[in-house]
């Protein structure tokens, strides 16, 4: 999929509003694997994803991507490898389902066709529906299609199963499995099992 081979953190610390969220956090995950980040509310699951994505700066410690050509610690450079799925669905309400996905595909420079991606996530029949009429679960399916089309090797997923029914959760699990099988890495903050074999990282409330 890419030259990305691993991600690791060392002595990582996070503060939000002068409050210590976690410290001395270290872990590593290699290409082809998924990591479920678990813990109670306030433990820092979302904050960890935002640190890795470069949206937040760590209070201490390092985040390092290892590639076939070297190592990357700079947050901006790291972001070029990352596909993000957060709490915000990112759906533009006045654009159709097809137009929404096309917009993000062009933003990512993706070459994959749009309609097969919509078919895969079960939204083909809704391709011309404005985004504002989608249910929460349908918006999540659209976000999953957007993530796949990003063609980024490191997926960061914040509560990827939220708002999804049983078939949607199976879809998410299948997409994560396929992404890892192609050499990608998935790190998912979650309150419930991802439905796949994966590594786990437990965060405790500070």
Phi, psi and omega in degrees: 000316181198183179274002179292129181243336181192162172228140177216155173234154180220125177050040185284135177229147181225133173236143176227120181060042180071004179258131177287123180267311172203165179210165178053039181269124178224134175201167177217145176217136184257164180305141180093007184232158176242147179233122176265120178265117186241161178151166181289168174304136180089357181284342177108019182299307180294321179300321178298314178299319181292327174295314180297321181289342183091007178286332177237152175262136179292146175288333177197163176089182184228153172236125188228129169264136175252128179238172180293343182250003179150194181242149183232126175245336182296130184297321181293318177293322180297324182299336180292345180262356195252133167254131189246133170231107184248192180294323178285128185285340177073009182284128176274115193298329184272348178271149177290168177303314179299314182295323177301311183291323178297319179302311183287328177298318179291324178298319180277350184073028182286144180258351184289143178292152187281314187299318176298327178293320177294322178297319183296324182265008175079026182243011184302320182287348181253015188303329183260004181280133176300143184303331183294344182263002179284147173284170179300320179294321178292323176296323178293320177299320178295321177296323178294320176297319178298319180297316180296318181289345180298334181057033176260140187284337181250111178264127173249119189234120180259111184049061184295341182264353181299138178075359182265143173278185185301317181291326178293321178293323177295320177301312180300316179298319180294320179294318178296316179300314181295321180296315178294321180297334179272004178102008180276173176237139176235129171238118186236125171275125188209150174262353182223158182303141181285346180083017178221165172286125182203164173284159182227144177231118181260124176256138177252148180300135180284000000 
